[in-house]
Amino acid sequence: MEEPHNNRTSLARGAKDIAKEAKRQAAKNFSKAVDRASDEYSAHHSYNRFQNEDEDENNYNNYTQQNGHYADNPANDEDGASSDATEGHDDEDEIYEGEYQGVPAYSNEKPRDGQVALGQPVSDSLKSRKELENERQADEEELAQQYELIMQECGHGRFQWQLFFVLGLALMSDGVEVFVVGFVLPSAETDMCVPNSGAGWLGSIVYLGMMFGAFFWGGLSDKVGRRQCLLISMSVNGFFAFLSSFVQGYSMFLFCRMVSGFGIGGAVPIVFSYFAEVLAREKRGEHLSWLCMFWMIGGIYASAMAWAIIPHYGWSFSMGSAYQFHSWRVFVVVCALPCVSAVVALTFMPESPRFYLEMGKHDEAWMVLKHIHDTNMRARGEPERVFTVNRIKIPKQLDELVEMQNESANPALKVLFKIKTELRGIWLTFMKCFNYPVKDNTMKLAAVWFTLSFGYYGLSVWFPDVIKHLQADEYASRVKIHNSEHTEDFTFNFTLENQIHRNGVFVNDRFISMKFKAVAFIDSSFLNCYFEDVSTVGSFFKNCTIVDSFFYNTDIDDTKLTNSRVINSSFHHNKTGCQMTFDDDYSAYWVYFVNFLGTLAVLPGNIVSALLMDKIGRLSMLGGSMVLSGISCFFLWFGTSESMMIFMLCLYNGLSISAWNSLDVVTTELYPTDRRGTGFGFCNAMCKLAAVLGNLIFGSLVGITKAIPILLASSVLVGGGLVGLRLPDTRANVLM
């Protein structure tokens, strides 16, 4: 009885071995069949490490495929007990781990019409749009988890730091552009003889350009790539910023600065999207906050350059009377240098691998990720470490219906059609930002961006003008008033400053090589006087009578003669254009120095926010910073001196910077990759819209009242901070 029993046991064990071998061969054939069948969306593969199929008594691991996902832990053969990690796969299309030399390739074979392999998924052409979108969303969620593991394998090292400094230059250019507006505005309007009706347009039109640029470039970066869009937008900014320093007409200058603002508008949304996509989760909050420092560095750079260059009127030169190149134009050229440096450095950087994966470009993404891994490993002194990722999950690519153009169509029509297609794609992506589940987040983010920007930029316009008014009041308190004076046969060859002459009589007097600075002649008479080489700054003649006088090489014209009578007098070789001088401007150095202090005060807040971003959370820092900055803004009400106001400005800037940093990080992490640039661009466009409104509203209140600007800024900052606290916490999220 024992022998038959043993035979049956041996037969059973043999049958079991045969079944296992058949199962292994069937799994391989099944994997190949599905691989060929899914070629229509060849980017439908995923690479998952350490995935086990069987948990039998031998605990062997096999290559399996489930729903288009590949597990990379190689199977051991029962008979030979060999490992593919050391021996290599049996199939000719497999590779040796540790000896991989090329990009993973997919099979291009397709099943013949009418044939469907057993277990093959239903064709995408038979699925509804909703089903395809659900599949893509599931793919994106799995890719997010896998991409996080890949970035951890790539490590954080030399590549991220190289990209950090390159993108930092681009972000620095954005900060410079914002500060250039305020520093150049008074000089440009004076140099170009801008009337009061045109004053202030420069600040508004630059912000409008940045608003449209943020929306356009941010949306386009989701279509054609982060690096390419950033490179083009920065090139546009650099070219027109440089050109604006040479144009003479104010309208042309406005156009150049508007286009320059349009170009730089893409910097913020693209820079943060680009950098976040090469950072692992545990590094993202801190290093995005460090990146924010470059915006502050741009402000310091612009303030320092303005302080060092603009007041030096002697740096200017002229080519005849038609072309003037003053010191503020030198300042504009110097401020374009960070942008030019960023463009040059960007040419050496690769595209975001996360964007490549989103677009279905598996091979390009793999090459960039391998480059990141190898760069970091070489910097660590571990060049022998192999990049083990072979296949990466790619979301299902959903085809969009596009109207085809005739090949023989006009080239201009083709270009217009291409532009129309891209704009339509940007708009469709923008509308997706208002779909579930990101709709609520978009509305909240837009509100926070708007309120924070409205308070910040509004105060940025209002505060320097308040300082100027305080200085002007103090300056006016020292004015010298001369009543009913009478001078005859006297030569004036020195500067008259901060004086008022009422009912004066000047007979046979000579005014030679002198300056009138803040001097007013009211109800005075000039009889047989001689004016030569006279310049006036803030001076005028009101209700005066000028008889038998001679003017040579002066800037005294109808604009300086208010309701005055000129009898039998002549003007020869009058100075043309608006005369500029900063040599003895009492406020020039002081205003630039105050702005320099304000930007420098941001540094401590920036360091603190970077160190605490991942410790106390994005939302706590966002809401807390906005509320505290709103409270500090309220105390501006009690500022009665320049020193007190400057101290409160520095405190406000130091507190508000944490809110800006947190908002940048939260906005980057809340949007999925396929609409991250678009969503960030929309929020940044709301920021610039608030800046325009802040300029108009706060600027109109300067010198009228102090209560309304302070209460308005405080209330919107506190309200925006409370809205920010209701955003979802993204600290533990992977980058979708």
C-alpha positions in Angstrom: 0.0 0.0 0.0 2.9 2.4 0.7 4.3 2.2 -2.8 1.2 3.2 -4.7 0.7 5.9 -2.1 4.3 7.2 -2.7 3.7 7.1 -6.5 0.6 9.2 -6.1 2.5 11.7 -4.0 5.3 11.9 -6.6 2.7 12.4 -9.4 0.9 15.1 -7.4 4.2 16.9 -6.7 5.2 16.6 -10.4 1.8 17.9 -11.5 2.2 20.8 -9.1 5.6 21.6 -10.6 4.2 21.5 -14.1 1.3 23.7 -13.1 3.7 26.3 -11.6 5.9 26.3 -14.8 2.8 26.7 -17.0 1.6 29.5 -14.8 4.9 31.3 -15.1 5.0 31.0 -18.9 1.4 32.1 -19.1 2.2 35.2 -17.0 5.0 36.1 -19.4 2.9 35.6 -22.5 0.0 37.5 -20.9 2.4 40.4 -20.1 3.6 40.5 -23.7 0.1 40.4 -25.1 -1.2 43.3 -23.1 2.0 45.2 -23.8 1.3 45.0 -27.5 -2.4 45.7 -27.1 -1.8 48.9 -25.2 0.4 50.5 -27.8 -2.3 53.0 -28.8 -1.4 54.7 -25.5 2.2 53.6 -25.3 2.7 55.8 -22.3 0.3 53.6 -20.3 3.1 51.8 -18.4 4.3 52.1 -14.9 7.4 51.0 -13.0 6.8 49.7 -9.5 9.5 48.2 -7.4 9.1 45.6 -4.7 5.7 44.3 -5.8 5.0 40.5 -5.1 2.5 38.4 -6.8 2.6 35.0 -5.1 2.9 34.4 -1.4 3.3 30.6 -1.7 5.7 28.4 0.3 8.7 29.4 -1.8 7.9 33.2 -1.6 9.0 33.7 -5.2 8.5 37.1 -6.9 7.4 37.3 -10.5 7.0 40.0 -13.2 3.3 40.7 -13.4 1.1 43.1 -15.1 -2.1 44.4 -13.6 -4.0 47.2 -15.4 -0.9 48.2 -17.3 1.4 48.3 -14.3 4.8 46.6 -14.2 6.6 45.2 -11.1 10.3 45.3 -11.4 11.4 42.8 -8.8 12.7 39.9 -11.0 11.5 36.4 -10.6 13.7 33.5 -9.4 13.6 30.3 -11.4 12.7 27.3 -9.3 15.1 25.0 -10.9 18.1 27.2 -11.2 17.3 29.4 -8.3 19.0 32.2 -10.3 18.3 35.9 -9.8 17.7 38.2 -12.7 19.5 41.0 -10.7 22.7 39.0 -11.1 22.1 36.6 -14.0 19.9 38.7 -16.4 16.5 37.8 -17.8 15.9 35.0 -20.2 13.9 37.0 -22.7 15.7 38.9 -25.4 13.8 42.1 -24.6 14.8 42.2 -20.9 17.8 43.9 -19.5 20.5 43.3 -16.9 20.0 45.4 -13.8 23.2 47.4 -13.2 24.1 47.2 -16.9 21.2 49.2 -18.3 22.5 51.6 -21.0 19.5 52.9 -22.9 16.1 54.3 -22.5 13.4 51.7 -21.9 11.6 50.8 -25.1 8.1 49.7 -25.6 6.8 47.3 -28.2 5.1 48.9 -31.2 3.2 45.8 -32.3 -0.6 46.1 -32.5 -3.1 43.3 -32.6 -4.7 42.7 -36.0 -8.2 43.9 -36.6 -10.9 41.7 -35.2 -8.5 40.0 -32.7 -8.7 40.5 -29.0 -6.5 38.5 -26.7 -7.9 36.8 -23.7 -8.1 39.2 -20.8 -7.2 42.2 -23.0 -8.8 45.5 -21.7 -11.6 47.1 -23.7 -10.5 49.4 -26.4 -10.4 53.1 -25.5 -12.5 53.9 -28.5 -15.4 52.0 -26.9 -15.1 53.9 -23.6 -16.9 57.2 -22.7 -15.0 60.4 -22.1 -15.9 60.2 -18.4 -14.4 56.7 -18.1 -11.2 57.8 -19.8 -10.9 60.8 -17.5 -11.4 58.6 -14.5 -8.7 56.2 -15.7 -6.3 59.2 -16.3 -7.0 60.5 -12.8 -6.2 57.1 -11.3 -3.0 57.0 -13.4 -2.0 60.4 -12.1 -2.5 59.4 -8.5 -0.3 56.3 -9.0 2.3 58.4 -10.8 2.4 60.9 -8.0 3.3 58.1 -5.5 5.8 56.6 -7.8 7.4 59.9 -8.8 7.9 60.7 -5.1 9.9 57.4 -4.8 11.9 58.2 -7.9 12.8 61.7 -6.6 13.9 60.1 -3.3 16.2 57.8 -5.3 17.6 60.7 -7.3 18.3 62.5 -4.0 18.7 66.2 -3.3 22.1 67.6 -4.4 24.0 69.4 -7.0 21.3 69.4 -9.7 18.7 71.0 -7.5 21.2 73.6 -6.3 22.1 74.5 -9.9 18.5 74.9 -10.9 17.9 76.8 -7.6 20.3 79.5 -8.6 19.2 79.7 -12.2 15.5 80.0 -11.3 16.6 82.4 -8.6 17.9 84.8 -11.2 14.6 84.7 -13.0 12.7 85.4 -9.8 15.2 88.2 -8.9 14.3 89.7 -12.3 10.6 89.9 -11.3 11.5 91.6 -8.0 13.7 94.1 -9.9 10.9 94.8 -12.4 8.4 95.7 -9.6 10.9 98.1 -7.9 12.1 99.7 -11.2 8.6 101.1 -11.7 8.7 103.1 -8.5 12.2 104.3 -8.8 12.0 105.3 -12.5 8.6 106.9 -12.4 9.5 110.4 -11.1 12.6 110.7 -13.3 11.0 109.4 -16.5 8.0 111.6 -16.2 10.2 114.7 -15.6 12.7 113.8 -18.3 10.0 113.3 -20.9 7.9 116.3 -19.9 4.9 114.2 -19.0 1.9 116.3 -18.1 -0.1 115.6 -14.9 -2.8 113.9 -16.9 -0.3 111.2 -18.0 1.5 110.9 -14.7 1.0 107.6 -13.0 0.3 105.6 -16.1 3.7 103.9 -16.0 3.1 102.1 -12.7 -0.4 100.9 -13.8 0.5 99.8 -17.3 3.5 97.7 -16.1 1.3 95.9 -13.6 -1.3 95.3 -16.3 1.4 93.8 -18.6 2.5 91.5 -15.7 -1.1 90.5 -15.1 -1.8 89.3 -18.6 1.7 87.8 -18.8 1.2 85.7 -15.7 -2.0 84.2 -17.1 -0.7 83.6 -20.6 2.8 82.2 -19.8 1.5 80.2 -16.8 -1.1 78.6 -19.0 1.3 78.0 -21.9 3.8 76.3 -19.6 1.2 73.5 -19.1 1.1 73.0 -22.9 4.7 73.4 -24.2 6.9 73.1 -21.1 8.2 75.0 -18.1 11.8 75.7 -19.4 10.8 76.7 -22.9 8.1 79.1 -21.7 10.4 80.6 -19.1 13.2 81.1 -21.6 10.9 82.9 -24.1 9.2 85.1 -21.5 12.5 86.1 -19.9 13.9 86.9 -23.3 10.9 89.2 -24.1 11.4 90.9 -20.7 15.1 91.4 -21.2 14.9 92.7 -24.8 12.1 95.3 -24.1 13.6 96.4 -20.8 16.9 97.1 -22.5 15.1 98.9 -25.4 13.1 101.1 -23.0 16.3 102.7 -21.7 17.0 104.2 -25.2 13.5 105.3 -26.4 12.8 109.1 -26.0 9.0 109.4 -26.3 6.9 108.6 -23.3 4.3 106.7 -25.2 7.0 104.4 -26.7 8.6 104.1 -23.3 5.2 103.0 -21.9 4.8 100.4 -24.6 8.3 98.9 -24.0 7.7 98.7 -20.2 4.3 97.1 -20.8 5.7 94.4 -23.0 8.6 94.0 -20.6 6.1 93.5 -17.8 4.2 91.0 -20.0 7.3 88.9 -20.3 8.3 89.0 -16.7 4.8 88.1 -15.7 5.5 84.5 -16.4 8.5 84.3 -14.0 6.7 83.6 -10.7 4.2 80.9 -11.8 6.7 79.0 -14.0 9.6 79.3 -11.6 7.8 77.7 -8.6 6.1 75.1 -10.7 9.4 74.1 -12.4 11.4 73.9 -9.1 8.7 72.0 -7.2 8.7 69.3 -9.8 12.3 68.3 -9.0 12.0 68.3 -5.2 11.0 65.4 -3.0 8.2 66.0 -0.5 10.4 66.5 2.6 12.5 69.1 0.8 9.7 71.0 -1.0 8.5 73.5 1.6 11.9 74.6 2.8 13.6 74.9 -0.5 10.7 76.7 -2.2 10.9 79.2 0.7 14.6 79.7 0.2 13.9 80.3 -3.5 11.6 83.2 -2.4 14.6 85.0 -1.1 15.7 85.9 -4.6 12.6 88.2 -5.0 13.8 90.1 -1.9 17.4 90.1 -3.3 16.0 91.6 -6.5 14.4 94.4 -4.4 17.6 95.0 -2.6 19.6 95.1 -5.9 17.1 97.6 -7.4 17.2 99.8 -4.3 21.0 99.8 -4.1 21.4 100.5 -7.8 18.8 103.3 -7.7 20.6 104.8 -4.7 24.0 104.6 -6.4 23.0 105.7 -9.9 19.9 107.8 -10.3 20.9 110.8 -8.2 24.1 111.2 -10.2 22.9 113.5 -12.9 26.4 114.0 -14.1 26.4 110.5 -15.5 24.2 111.5 -18.4 25.2 112.4 -21.9 23.4 113.9 -24.9 23.6 113.7 -28.7 22.5 117.2 -29.8 19.2 118.5 -28.3 17.1 115.6 -29.6 18.6 112.7 -27.7 19.2 112.7 -23.9 20.5 109.7 -21.9 20.2 110.5 -18.2 21.3 108.6 -15.2 17.9 106.9 -14.7 18.3 105.2 -18.1 21.7 103.8 -17.0 19.7 102.4 -14.0 17.2 100.7 -16.3 20.0 99.0 -18.3 21.7 97.8 -15.1 18.4 96.3 -13.9 18.1 94.2 -17.0 21.3 92.3 -16.2 19.7 89.7 -13.9 17.2 88.8 -16.7 19.9 88.4 -19.3 21.9 86.2 -16.9 18.8 84.0 -16.3 18.3 83.5 -20.0 21.9 82.4 -20.6 21.8 80.0 -17.6 18.4 78.5 -18.6 19.8 77.3 -21.9 21.9 74.7 -19.9 19.0 73.3 -17.9 16.7 70.5 -18.9 12.9 70.5 -19.0 10.9 69.4 -16.0 10.7 65.5 -16.0 7.3 65.7 -14.3 5.9 67.8 -17.2 7.4 65.2 -19.7 5.5 62.4 -17.9 2.3 64.4 -17.9 2.6 64.8 -21.7 3.3 61.1 -22.2 7.0 61.6 -23.1 8.4 58.7 -21.2 11.8 58.5 -22.8 12.6 62.2 -22.4 11.5 62.1 -18.7 13.6 59.0 -18.0 16.7 60.7 -19.5 16.2 63.8 -17.4 15.6 61.8 -14.2 18.7 59.7 -14.9 20.7 63.0 -15.5 19.4 64.3 -12.1 20.4 61.0 -10.4 23.8 60.8 -12.0 24.6 64.4 -11.3 23.8 64.1 -7.6 25.5 60.8 -7.2 28.7 62.1 -8.8 28.7 65.1 -6.5 28.3 62.7 -3.5 31.3 60.7 -4.6 29.1 57.7 -5.6 29.3 57.6 -9.4 28.9 53.8 -9.5 25.4 53.9 -8.1 23.0 52.8 -10.8 19.6 54.5 -11.6 17.4 51.5 -11.1 14.1 52.9 -12.6 13.3 51.2 -15.9 9.7 52.1 -16.5 7.6 54.9 -15.2 3.8 55.2 -15.0 2.4 57.6 -17.6 -1.2 59.0 -17.4 -3.6 58.0 -20.2 -3.3 60.6 -22.9 -6.7 62.0 -23.9 -6.8 63.1 -27.5 -8.5 66.5 -28.2 -10.4 67.1 -31.4 -8.5 69.7 -33.5 -9.7 71.1 -36.8 -7.1 70.3 -39.4 -5.8 73.0 -41.7 -5.2 72.5 -45.4 -1.5 71.9 -46.1 -1.6 74.4 -48.9 -2.9 77.1 -46.7 -1.2 80.5 -46.3 1.7 80.3 -43.9 0.3 83.3 -42.1 -3.0 81.5 -41.6 -1.1 78.5 -40.3 0.6 80.7 -37.7 -2.7 82.3 -36.7 -4.3 78.8 -36.5 -1.5 77.7 -34.2 -1.9 80.7 -32.0 -5.6 80.2 -31.9 -5.1 76.5 -30.9 -2.7 77.3 -28.1 -5.0 80.1 -26.7 -7.9 77.7 -26.8 -5.9 75.1 -25.0 -4.9 77.6 -22.3 -8.5 78.6 -21.9 -9.7 75.0 -21.6 -7.0 74.3 -19.0 -8.0 77.4 -17.1 -11.6 76.3 -17.0 -10.4 73.0 -15.5 -9.2 75.0 -12.5 -12.8 75.6 -11.7 -13.8 71.9 -11.8 -14.1 69.6 -8.9 -12.0 69.0 -6.7 -9.9 72.2 -7.2 -12.7 74.7 -7.7 -13.0 75.7 -4.0 -9.2 75.9 -3.7 -9.0 78.2 -6.7 -11.5 80.6 -5.3 -9.9 80.7 -1.9 -6.4 81.1 -3.3 -7.6 83.9 -5.6 -9.1 85.7 -2.6 -5.9 85.3 -0.5 -3.6 86.4 -3.4 -5.8 89.5 -4.1 -6.0 90.7 -0.5 -2.4 90.2 0.3 -1.3 92.0 -2.9 -3.8 94.8 -2.4 -2.5 95.6 1.0 1.2 95.1 0.2 1.3 97.1 -3.1 -1.2 99.7 -1.9 1.0 100.5 1.0 4.1 100.3 -1.2 2.7 103.2 -3.2 1.1 105.1 -0.3 4.0 104.9 2.2 6.8 106.6 0.1 4.4 109.4 -0.8 3.5 109.8 2.9 7.3 110.1 3.7 7.6 112.7 0.9 4.7 114.7 2.3 6.2 114.6 5.8 9.5 115.8 4.3 7.7 118.5 2.3 5.8 119.7 5.3 9.1 119.9 7.3 10.8 121.6 4.3 8.0 124.1 4.0 8.2 124.9 7.6 11.6 126.4 7.0 10.6 128.6 4.1 11.8 132.2 4.0 9.3 134.8 3.1 10.4 138.2 1.7 7.7 140.9 1.5 7.9 144.1 -0.5 11.6 143.9 -1.1 13.3 146.3 -3.6 16.6 145.6 -5.3 18.4 147.6 -8.0 21.6 147.0 -10.0 22.3 143.8 -8.1 23.9 140.6 -9.5 22.4 137.3 -8.3 24.9 134.4 -9.1 24.1 132.0 -6.3 21.3 129.6 -5.5 18.0 130.7 -4.1 16.1 127.9 -2.3 12.9 127.5 -0.4 11.9 131.2 -0.6 8.7 133.2 -1.3 9.0 136.7 -2.6 5.8 138.8 -2.4 5.3 142.3 -3.9 9.0 142.6 -4.8 10.5 145.1 -7.2 13.6 144.1 -9.2 15.2 146.9 -11.3 18.3 146.5 -13.5 19.1 143.3 -11.7 21.2 140.5 -13.3 20.5 136.8 -12.7 23.5 134.9 -14.0 24.5 131.2 -13.7 22.2 130.4 -10.9 19.4 128.2 -9.7 15.9 128.8 -8.4 15.0 125.9 -6.2 11.5 125.9 -4.7 11.3 129.7 -5.2 8.0 131.5 -5.8 7.8 135.1 -7.0 4.2 136.4 -6.4 2.9 139.8 -7.4 6.4 141.0 -8.2 7.8 143.2 -10.9 11.0 142.8 -13.0 12.1 146.0 -14.9 15.0 145.9 -17.4 16.4 142.7 -15.8 18.9 140.2 -17.4 18.6 136.4 -17.0 21.4 134.2 -18.3 22.0 130.5 -17.8 19.2 130.1 -15.2 17.6 126.8 -14.2 14.5 126.4 -12.1 13.3 123.4 -10.0 9.9 123.7 -8.5 9.9 127.4 -9.0 7.3 129.7 -10.7 6.3 133.4 -11.3 2.7 134.1 -10.4 0.9 137.3 -11.2 4.2 139.0 -12.0 5.0 141.8 -14.5 8.1 141.5 -16.6 9.1 144.6 -18.6 12.1 145.2 -21.0 13.9 142.1 -19.8 16.2 139.7 -21.6 16.3 135.9 -21.2 19.2 133.8 -22.6 19.7 130.1 -22.1 17.1 129.7 -19.4 14.3 127.2 -18.8 11.8 129.9 -17.9 8.8 129.5 -20.3 5.0 129.8 -20.3 4.7 126.9 -17.9 6.7 128.8 -15.2 4.8 132.1 -15.9 1.4 131.7 -14.3 -1.0 134.6 -15.0 2.0 136.9 -15.6 2.4 139.7 -18.1 5.5 139.9 -20.3 6.0 143.3 -22.0 8.7 144.1 -24.5 10.9 141.2 -23.3 12.7 138.6 -25.4 13.7 134.9 -24.9 16.7 133.5 -26.7 18.1 129.9 -26.8 15.7 128.7 -24.2 16.6 125.3 -22.7 14.4 122.7 -24.4 12.8 119.7 -22.7 12.4 119.1 -19.0 15.5 119.9 -17.1 16.5 117.3 -14.5 18.9 117.6 -11.6 19.5 115.4 -8.6 22.7 117.1 -7.5 21.0 118.8 -4.6 17.7 117.1 -4.4 16.9 117.0 -0.7 14.9 113.8 -0.9 16.5 111.6 -3.6 19.1 109.8 -1.5 16.7 109.5 1.4 13.8 108.0 -0.5 16.1 105.3 -2.0 17.7 104.6 1.3 14.3 104.1 2.9 13.3 101.6 0.2 16.6 99.8 0.7 15.9 99.5 4.5 12.4 98.2 3.7 13.6 95.4 1.5 16.5 94.5 3.8 14.0 94.1 6.6 12.5 91.2 4.7 15.6 89.1 5.2 15.0 87.9 8.8 11.4 87.0 8.0 12.5 85.1 4.9 15.0 83.0 6.9 12.5 82.2 9.6 9.8 81.2 7.2 12.1 78.8 5.3 13.3 77.1 8.5 9.7 76.8 10.0 7.7 76.1 6.8 7.7 72.3 7.2 7.6 72.4 11.0 4.6 74.6 11.8 2.8 74.1 8.5 2.0 76.3 5.5 -1.4 77.4 6.6 -0.5 78.4 10.1 2.3 80.5 8.7 0.1 82.0 6.0 -2.8 83.0 8.2 -0.6 84.1 11.1 1.6 86.2 9.0 -1.3 88.0 7.3 -3.0 88.7 10.5 0.1 90.0 12.2 1.0 92.1 9.2 -2.5 93.6 9.3 -2.1 94.5 12.9 1.3 96.0 12.4 -0.2 98.0 9.5 -2.8 99.5 11.9 0.0 101.0 14.1 1.0 103.2 11.1 -1.8 105.3 12.3 0.2 106.4 15.3 3.3 107.3 13.2 4.0 111.0 13.6 7.6 111.1 12.5 9.7 109.8 9.7 11.7 107.5 11.9 8.6 106.0 13.4 7.0 105.4 10.0 10.2 103.8 8.7 10.3 101.5 11.7 6.7 100.4 11.1 7.4 99.8 7.4 10.3 97.5 8.2 8.2 95.6 10.8 5.3 95.2 8.3 7.7 94.0 5.5 9.3 91.5 7.9 6.0 90.0 9.0 4.3 89.9 5.6 7.1 88.0 3.8 6.2 84.8 5.5 2.7 85.0 4.0 4.1 85.5 0.5 6.4 82.5 0.9 3.7 80.2 2.3 1.3 81.3 -0.4 3.8 80.4 -3.1 4.3 76.9 -1.6 0.6 76.2 -1.1 -0.4 77.3 -4.6 2.3 75.1 -6.1 1.2 72.1 -4.1 -2.6 72.4 -4.5 -2.7 72.2 -8.3 -2.1 69.0 -10.2 0.7 69.0 -12.8 -1.5 69.4 -15.9 -2.9 72.8 -14.6 -0.2 73.9 -12.1 1.2 76.7 -14.3 -2.3 77.8 -15.3 -3.7 77.9 -11.8 -0.6 79.7 -10.4 -0.7 82.1 -13.3 -4.3 83.0 -12.6 -3.6 83.6 -9.0 -0.6 85.7 -9.8 -2.7 87.7 -12.3 -5.1 88.4 -9.5 -2.1 89.6 -7.5 -1.2 92.1 -10.3 -4.8 93.2 -10.7 -4.9 94.0 -7.0 -1.6 95.9 -7.4 -3.2 98.1 -10.1 -6.2 98.8 -7.9 -4.0 99.4 -4.9 -2.0 102.0 -6.9 -5.1 103.8 -8.0 -6.9 103.8 -4.7 -4.1 104.4 -2.2 -2.4 106.9 -4.6 -5.5 109.0 -4.7 -5.7 109.1 -0.9 -2.1 110.4 -0.4 -2.2 113.8 1.4 -6.0 113.6 2.0 -6.4 111.2 4.9 -4.3 108.6 6.7 -7.2 106.7 8.3 -8.8 105.2 5.1 -5.6 103.6 3.7 -4.5 102.2 7.0 -7.9 100.7 7.9 -8.4 99.4 4.4 -5.1 97.6 4.3 -5.5 96.2 7.8 -9.0 94.8 7.2 -8.1 93.1 3.8 -5.0 91.6 5.2 -6.8 90.1 8.3 -9.7 89.0 6.2 -7.4 87.3 3.6 -5.5 85.6 6.5 -8.7 84.0 7.8 -9.6 82.8 4.3 -6.1 81.3 4.0 -6.6 79.2 7.2 -9.4 77.4 5.4 -7.2 76.1 2.6 -6.3 72.3 2.8 -3.0 71.5 4.4 -0.5 70.3 1.7 2.5 69.5 3.9 2.1 65.7 3.6 0.9 65.7 0.0 2.8 64.2 -2.9 3.0 66.4 -6.0 0.0 65.4 -8.1 
